Amino acid sequence: MRWISLIVWLAVIAQPVLADAKGAITAMKPKVTESREGAFDLSGAVRLLVGESLLKAKSPAYLPIQKRLAKEQGKELAAEEPGRKLPEEPFILVGLLKDHPALRDLEAAIKPKLPEGGLGDEGYLLEAAPGHILIGAVKPAGAFYGVQKLFELVEKGKISAARIADWPVMKMRGIHLYLTGSSLPAVESIVTELAPRLRLNQLIVEINYHFQYKSHPEVAEEGAVSREDCRRLAELGKKNFVRVIPMLNCLGHQSWADKTAKLLKAHPEFDETPNLPANNPDIYCRSWCPNHPDVNKVVFDLFDELIEAFQADAFHVGMDEIFILGGKDYRNPGEPDCPRCAGKDNAELIAKAINDYHKHLVGKRKVQMMMWGDRLLDSKTIPYGEWEASANGTAPAIKMIPKDIVMCDWHYEAPKDFPSVRFFQDQGFPVWPAGWNRVDNTVLLAGCALKNMGPKMVGYLATTWTSPESVVGGLTGDEKILKQQNISGLADSIRKGMEMAWEGSGEPSG
Ligand SMILES: [Zn+2]
C-alpha cells in the first residue's frame, strides 16, 4: 500500500465535530497529522491490549476505550497484556512507550516532529491503520488523551488511517465553578463528560460554607455537600485526569447583596465592621477580621476538612475584591469599626492574613496555595480599575508574602495588553491568567499568556460566575440555556480558552 503522508503543523484542518447532535465542542487540532489510506473498523471483533505499566498501576487511562469496545461488542471485554508479537486480528494497543517495542518504533518514526523535550506528561502518539490502533504516551494522562482523540476520529464506526502526535502547550487548563448540593450533578458531568473533550485538567470548586462541616456545623449553609460527595467528585476527577481544588473565600466576600454568609452570621464577633447595618446597604462584601484571635482556629478547621474530603493537593483561598479592611470600607470613609485593625496599614493587614493561611496550608498541610491576585496589583501603576487592581493600599503586600502562591490573575475586559501577566512572573510568582464570558477577552488574555510563556506562566483558567447547570447547558448547546444572559459568550469563551491552552494557537493579541 502506498502511504500518503501529509504533515500538518499547527495548520487549520477540518476536524470532525463530535458525534452527538447537541455537542458544541469541536475536537482539538493535533500538532502533527499524517493521513494514510484505509480505515480501522471499530465495530468489529477488536481486542484490547493494555501496556503493563497502565495495568499494574490500575490506571484509569484506558477505561473509556474498554467501555466503548464492550458497548460495541455487547459483552465484557478483558484488557490483555500484549505479548512481544502482536495479534493478527484487529486490536487496539494502549500503553506507555516503555511498555511495547511497537510503541517505541512509532515514537522513533515520529520523533523529528516532536518538541525538544518530548511528548511531556499529557502528550500522546496515535497510529490508526486498517488492522490496528496504537496509542502511546510517556505518562498515563497522555494515554488518556490519546484515547479521547481516538473517539474524536470515529466516523460511522470507522477511523481513517493516520499517524497523529499531540501535546498541550499550557500545563494547567482550568475552570472555576460554584459547588453546592444542588449543583453537584452538573459539576460531576463537567468532570466526566466535558473535561476530557475540552482537555480540561484543573477544576477549582468554590464551596465556601456549602459543605457539611463537622468541626463547625454552625457555619454550614442549607443544602451543603457532604464529605462523601466531595470524595466521589475527587475520584471522578482522578478517573478523568482532572485535579479538583477546593476553594473557600477568605477575609473578604463574606456577604453578597443583603445576604451575609454563614460564618459571620454564626460568629458575628469575627465581623470587621460589626456596626454596619446587617442588611449590607452600600456594602460590596463584608470581611472578617484578620486580627481576631479566634478566627483562624475556625477557618483552619474548615481548610482541613475540605482538604481531607477532596484529598486535595492544592487549596484556593479567594481573597479578591477586599474593600473592607482596617475596620472600614475605603470607599465610605468614617471611623474604623475594628479596635484590633484601626490605624493599621492595609498592606500589612492583608499580608498577615496571606502569611497565616500560607503557614497552615503550605507549611503544615503541604498543599499548593492559590489566590486571586487583584489586591496585589497597584491600580496606580498597573492600569486596571479598582476591581481588577487595588486602590486601597493593599498592593505593597506583594513584597511581604511567599513566592510559591499561584496568582490567579483575573481580567474580564479586552484591553490590548495585560501587564499583570508579566508583573507577577517578574515578582517571582506562578501566574494563572483567568478570563470570563467574552471571547475577545479570552483571545487577548490567553494570547497574552502565550506571548509571555515564562516558566512561571502555568496556564489558562476559565471562570464562570453562573450555575454549573448553565455551564453544562451552554457547552452542550441547550438552546433554552443559551438564551440566558451571557451564557452563549461564556460557553464560547470556555471553549476558546481551552483550545488556545492546548493548541497554543489563536488569533494574535494586541
Ligand atoms: Zn480587625
Residues whose N, C-alpha, C, O or C-beta is under 5 A from the ligand:
A	BS01	ZN	E272 C289 P290 N291 C338 R340 C341
